[in-house]
Amino acid sequence: MNTSTRESLLRTFRVAPGRPMRLKDHDPAWAGTAEMKKLGHEDLIDRARVHLEKTLDGLADAQELLWASNTHAVLIVFQAMDAAGKDGTIKHVMRGVNPQGCRVHSFKRPSTEELDHPFLWRQMKVVPPRGMITIFNRSHYEDVIVTRVHPELLGDRDISPSQINKAFWAGRYDDINAFERHLVRSGTVILKFFLNVSKEEQRRRFLERLENDDKHWKFSHADVAEREHWDEYMRVYELALSATSTAHAPWFVIPADHKWITRTLVAEIVTKSIKTLRLAFPTPSAAEKRALVRARNKLKEE
């Protein structure tokens, strides 16, 4: 994939700041450009795998620079419907990085302690320090996605139904944008990925889990219940992505019906974003260079 093609693809998947977006304009089953499709399905998969491996090598190098330079951090956010492939994407894309420099946080239903704090509190506690990559497997966006589909959950925060209106959600979007802007100003790169799986592909993956004994542990009856709210989820995702995709913290809508496409695109975007920071290994001071020379001479004399 040449540079111009790569840039064009990134623009295709990035949600433009300040503009309403529609998920129906993003094909969950996207499998390459017309030129790429001429290769045939199997050849395309093979080429994507080769490209992914090269990209992961580049990501490992970029992470080493990020760690060594200690000037920036990277926050990666994943949101999606169930069975869209968040866990698999994280596993495959991050498999080549140094575990010391990467952390994954999964956010489930808030605890009693978390409910007693502002809704962004539990994310603020675990944002990445300089030199680190942190991944949010689900995130603060649950508080404008799940709670908007199920506003009764806001009762856990003692928020009454009379308070829940357009102004309430606009305020939450503003809080999220301010939170992310603060992180960016402090040197954090924020990349947000919505893995866009189709309803039919989700159905197929659920059935696969039910028909394979080794995958039963991945299935939750609540997942099927949430499918009944599919259209509402799509609507609130469109609202959230439109309101919170900014120049400094963009959303990318990644096609998720083909796992190899999902993983390749995410790896490409993460790697490219770190490389654009133009990081460099620390330069030793004159005193440190003299100490290095002494250490080398001492070792040679043994």
C-alpha positions as CSV (number, residue, x, y, z in Angstrom):
1,M,0.0,0.0,0.0
2,N,1.6,3.3,-1.1
3,T,1.6,6.4,1.0
4,S,-1.1,8.3,-0.9
5,T,-3.4,5.2,-0.7
6,R,-2.7,4.9,3.0
7,E,-3.6,8.5,3.6
8,S,-6.7,8.3,1.6
9,L,-7.9,5.2,3.6
10,L,-7.2,7.0,6.9
11,R,-9.4,9.9,5.8
12,T,-12.1,7.4,4.8
13,F,-12.4,6.0,8.2
14,R,-11.8,9.1,10.3
15,V,-14.9,10.9,11.5
16,A,-14.7,14.5,10.4
17,P,-14.8,16.9,13.4
18,G,-17.9,19.1,13.7
19,R,-20.0,17.2,11.2
20,P,-22.9,14.8,11.8
21,M,-22.0,11.2,10.8
22,R,-24.1,8.3,9.7
23,L,-23.1,4.7,10.3
24,K,-24.9,3.6,7.2
25,D,-22.3,5.5,5.2
26,H,-19.6,3.1,6.6
27,D,-19.6,-0.4,5.3
28,P,-18.9,-3.0,8.1
29,A,-17.9,-5.5,5.4
30,W,-15.4,-3.2,3.6
31,A,-12.6,-5.4,2.3
32,G,-10.3,-3.2,0.5
33,T,-10.2,-0.8,-2.5
34,A,-11.3,-1.8,-6.0
35,E,-7.6,-2.3,-6.8
36,M,-7.1,-4.5,-3.8
37,K,-10.2,-6.6,-4.5
38,K,-8.8,-7.6,-7.9
39,L,-6.4,-9.8,-6.0
40,G,-9.1,-12.2,-5.0
41,H,-10.2,-13.0,-1.4
42,E,-7.5,-15.4,-0.4
43,D,-4.7,-13.4,-2.0
44,L,-6.1,-10.3,-0.3
45,I,-6.0,-12.0,3.1
46,D,-2.5,-13.2,2.5
47,R,-1.3,-9.7,1.5
48,A,-3.1,-8.1,4.5
49,R,-1.4,-10.6,6.9
50,V,2.0,-9.7,5.4
51,H,1.3,-6.0,5.7
52,L,0.1,-6.5,9.3
53,E,3.3,-8.3,10.3
54,K,5.4,-5.4,8.8
55,T,3.3,-2.9,10.5
56,L,3.6,-4.7,13.9
57,D,7.4,-4.6,13.5
58,G,7.1,-0.8,12.9
59,L,4.8,-0.6,16.0
60,A,7.3,-2.4,18.2
61,D,10.0,0.1,17.1
62,A,7.7,3.1,17.6
63,Q,6.8,1.9,21.1
64,E,10.5,1.5,22.0
65,L,11.0,5.1,21.0
66,L,7.9,6.2,22.9
67,W,9.2,4.4,26.0
68,A,12.8,5.7,25.7
69,S,11.9,9.3,24.9
70,N,9.4,9.6,27.8
71,T,7.9,12.7,26.3
72,H,4.4,11.5,25.2
73,A,1.8,8.9,26.1
74,V,-0.7,7.1,23.9
75,L,-4.3,6.4,24.8
76,I,-6.3,4.0,22.6
77,V,-10.0,3.7,23.1
78,F,-12.1,0.8,21.7
79,Q,-15.9,0.9,21.6
80,A,-18.2,-1.5,19.8
81,M,-21.2,-3.7,19.9
82,D,-20.7,-7.2,21.4
83,A,-18.7,-9.7,19.3
84,A,-17.2,-6.9,17.1
85,G,-13.7,-8.2,17.9
86,K,-12.3,-5.8,20.5
87,D,-10.4,-8.4,22.5
88,G,-9.0,-10.1,19.4
89,T,-7.9,-6.8,17.9
90,I,-6.1,-5.8,21.1
91,K,-4.4,-9.3,21.3
92,H,-3.2,-9.3,17.7
93,V,-2.2,-5.7,17.3
94,M,-0.4,-5.4,20.6
95,R,1.3,-8.8,20.6
96,G,4.7,-7.4,19.5
97,V,5.0,-4.5,21.9
98,N,6.9,-4.7,25.2
99,P,4.4,-5.6,27.9
100,Q,6.2,-3.2,30.3
101,G,5.1,-0.3,28.2
102,C,1.5,-1.3,27.6
103,R,-1.6,-1.6,29.8
104,V,-5.2,-2.6,29.1
105,H,-8.1,-1.5,31.2
106,S,-11.6,-3.0,30.8
107,F,-14.5,-1.0,32.2
108,K,-17.4,-3.0,33.5
109,R,-20.5,-1.7,35.4
110,P,-19.3,1.0,37.9
111,S,-18.6,0.0,41.5
112,T,-20.3,1.8,44.4
113,E,-17.2,3.8,45.0
114,E,-17.0,4.9,41.3
115,L,-20.7,5.8,41.3
116,D,-19.9,8.2,44.2
117,H,-17.5,10.2,42.0
118,P,-17.9,12.1,38.7
119,F,-18.4,9.8,35.8
120,L,-14.9,10.4,34.4
121,W,-13.1,9.7,37.7
122,R,-12.3,6.0,37.1
123,Q,-10.8,6.7,33.7
124,M,-8.7,9.6,34.9
125,K,-7.1,7.3,37.5
126,V,-5.6,5.1,34.8
127,V,-4.7,7.4,31.9
128,P,-1.2,6.6,30.6
129,P,1.9,8.2,32.1
130,R,4.6,9.4,29.6
131,G,6.2,6.7,27.7
132,M,3.3,4.3,28.0
133,I,0.5,3.0,25.8
134,T,-2.8,2.5,27.6
135,I,-5.8,0.8,26.0
136,F,-9.4,1.3,27.2
137,N,-11.5,-1.8,26.3
138,R,-14.7,0.1,26.5
139,S,-14.3,3.4,28.2
140,H,-15.8,6.7,29.4
141,Y,-18.1,6.5,26.3
142,E,-20.2,3.9,28.0
143,D,-21.6,6.8,30.0
144,V,-23.0,8.4,26.8
145,I,-23.8,5.1,25.0
146,V,-25.2,2.4,27.3
147,T,-26.7,5.0,29.7
148,R,-28.4,6.7,26.9
149,V,-30.0,3.5,25.7
150,H,-30.8,2.5,29.3
151,P,-31.3,5.9,31.1
152,E,-32.6,4.0,34.2
153,L,-28.9,3.1,34.9
154,L,-28.4,6.8,35.8
155,G,-30.5,6.3,38.9
156,D,-27.4,4.6,40.4
157,R,-25.9,8.1,40.4
158,D,-29.0,9.6,41.9
159,I,-29.8,11.4,38.6
160,S,-33.5,11.8,38.3
161,P,-35.4,11.3,35.0
162,S,-36.3,15.0,35.0
163,Q,-32.6,15.8,34.6
164,I,-32.1,13.7,31.6
165,N,-32.6,15.7,28.5
166,K,-30.6,17.0,25.5
167,A,-28.8,19.5,27.6
168,F,-27.7,16.7,30.0
169,W,-26.1,14.7,27.2
170,A,-24.6,17.8,25.6
171,G,-23.0,18.5,28.9
172,R,-21.5,15.0,29.1
173,Y,-20.1,15.4,25.6
174,D,-18.5,18.7,26.6
175,D,-17.0,17.1,29.7
176,I,-15.5,14.3,27.6
177,N,-14.1,16.7,25.0
178,A,-12.6,18.8,27.8
179,F,-11.1,15.7,29.5
180,E,-9.5,14.6,26.3
181,R,-8.2,18.1,25.4
182,H,-6.5,18.2,28.8
183,L,-4.8,14.9,28.1
184,V,-3.7,16.0,24.6
185,R,-2.3,19.3,26.0
186,S,-0.3,17.2,28.5
187,G,1.3,15.2,25.7
188,T,-1.1,12.3,25.3
189,V,-2.0,11.0,21.8
190,I,-5.6,9.8,21.8
191,L,-6.9,7.4,19.1
192,K,-10.5,6.2,19.3
193,F,-11.8,3.2,17.4
194,F,-15.4,2.2,16.9
195,L,-15.4,-1.3,15.5
196,N,-18.3,-1.3,13.1
197,V,-19.8,-4.9,13.0
198,S,-23.0,-5.6,11.1
199,K,-26.0,-7.0,12.9
200,E,-25.9,-10.2,10.7
201,E,-22.2,-10.7,11.4
202,Q,-22.8,-10.3,15.1
203,R,-25.5,-13.0,14.8
204,R,-23.1,-15.3,13.1
205,R,-20.5,-14.9,15.8
206,F,-23.0,-15.4,18.6
207,L,-24.1,-18.7,16.9
208,E,-20.5,-19.7,16.6
209,R,-20.0,-19.2,20.3
210,L,-23.1,-21.2,21.1
211,E,-22.2,-24.1,18.8
212,N,-18.6,-24.4,20.0
213,D,-18.1,-25.7,23.6
214,D,-14.8,-23.9,23.9
215,K,-16.4,-20.6,23.2
216,H,-19.4,-20.9,25.6
217,W,-17.5,-18.8,28.2
218,K,-17.6,-15.9,25.8
219,F,-21.4,-15.9,25.5
220,S,-23.7,-13.8,27.7
221,H,-27.5,-14.0,27.6
222,A,-27.4,-10.2,28.0
223,D,-25.8,-9.9,24.6
224,V,-28.8,-11.3,22.9
225,A,-31.1,-9.0,24.9
226,E,-29.1,-6.0,23.8
227,R,-29.6,-6.9,20.1
228,E,-33.2,-5.8,20.6
229,H,-31.9,-2.3,21.0
230,W,-29.6,-2.4,17.9
231,D,-31.2,0.6,16.1
232,E,-31.1,2.7,19.2
233,Y,-27.5,1.8,19.8
234,M,-26.6,2.9,16.3
235,R,-28.4,6.2,16.8
236,V,-26.6,7.0,20.1
237,Y,-23.2,6.0,18.6
238,E,-23.8,8.4,15.7
239,L,-24.6,11.2,18.2
240,A,-21.6,10.4,20.4
241,L,-19.1,10.1,17.5
242,S,-20.4,13.2,15.9
243,A,-20.1,15.2,19.1
244,T,-16.7,13.9,20.2
245,S,-14.6,13.4,17.1
246,T,-12.1,16.3,17.3
247,A,-8.9,17.2,15.5
248,H,-7.0,16.4,18.6
249,A,-8.8,13.2,19.5
250,P,-10.4,11.7,16.4
251,W,-12.8,8.8,16.0
252,F,-12.1,6.1,13.4
253,V,-15.0,3.9,12.2
254,I,-13.3,0.6,11.4
255,P,-15.0,-2.1,9.4
256,A,-15.3,-5.1,11.6
257,D,-17.0,-7.9,9.6
258,H,-13.5,-9.1,8.4
259,K,-11.2,-9.5,11.4
260,W,-8.0,-9.3,9.3
261,I,-9.1,-5.9,7.9
262,T,-9.9,-4.6,11.4
263,R,-6.6,-5.6,12.8
264,T,-4.6,-4.3,9.8
265,L,-6.3,-0.8,9.9
266,V,-6.0,-0.4,13.6
267,A,-2.3,-1.4,13.6
268,E,-1.6,1.0,10.7
269,I,-3.3,4.0,12.4
270,V,-1.6,3.4,15.8
271,T,1.8,3.0,14.2
272,K,1.5,6.0,11.9
273,S,0.3,8.2,14.8
274,I,3.2,7.4,17.0
275,K,5.7,7.9,14.2
276,T,4.3,11.3,13.4
277,L,5.5,12.5,16.8
278,R,9.1,12.3,15.4
279,L,10.5,10.9,18.7
280,A,14.2,10.3,19.2
281,F,16.3,8.4,21.7
282,P,17.7,10.5,24.5
283,T,21.1,12.1,23.8
284,P,23.6,11.5,26.6
285,S,25.2,14.6,28.1
286,A,28.9,15.2,27.8
287,A,29.4,13.8,31.4
288,E,27.3,10.7,30.5
289,K,29.4,10.1,27.3
290,R,32.6,10.2,29.3
291,A,31.1,7.8,31.8
292,L,30.1,5.5,29.0
293,V,33.7,5.5,27.6
294,R,35.1,4.7,31.0
295,A,32.6,1.8,31.4
296,R,33.5,0.4,27.9
297,N,37.2,0.7,28.6
298,K,36.8,-1.1,32.0
299,L,34.9,-4.0,30.4
300,K,37.5,-4.3,27.7
301,E,40.3,-4.5,30.2
302,E,38.8,-7.5,32.1
